Amino acid sequence: MLFTAVLIPAEEGGFVAFNPETGATTQGESVPEAVANLQEATELYLEEFPMQSVGQPLVTTFDVAGANA
């Protein structure tokens, strides 16, 4: 099954990785490490809470006027 990985730079360095389909969240020092950790966390979640595929995820971005990032 294909899942989504959302990676956000962490303030202390590295990345926080989140899977919106399962809610699994983890971290890693690099993008590959964060994704590998997220894959493992998602696999562990699915062992306890199996899911059926509902199709390909669609990920996009949007801009909010006046928001300072």
Secondary structure as UniProt FT lines:
FT   STRAND          6..9
FT   TURN            11..12
FT   STRAND          15..18
FT   TURN            20..22
FT   STRAND          25..28
FT   HELIX           31..48
FT   TURN            65..66
//
